[in-house]
Amino acid sequence: MVVEEMRRVLCYLDWRSHYWRSLVSKREVSHATVREGIAAYAEKQACIAQMMAHRFSKEWLSTHGAHNITTDWPILYTSHKESIADSAMLDTVMIE
């Protein structure tokens, strides 16, 4: 049951990332600066969701591997090539 809940968290965060990015095209704003600000905010929120999913899956997979538990998670979250810079960026974004 817990493994399924973990999968759902990852899928939700993935959906949330796409959702934030989709909002940019739905809002019509004539002022370029406001439009850029909206796009930047949406991208920031999308990145937070994506990096949270990667960080969670990285921690969870190591625990699962230690106990021989298999997962049925999206492939995006089963291979980790997340750089130290990405991890540091998440820390920075979460603080702001």
Secondary structure as UniProt FT lines:
FT   HELIX           2..26
FT   HELIX           32..66
FT   TURN            67..68
FT   HELIX           75..77
FT   HELIX           84..95
//
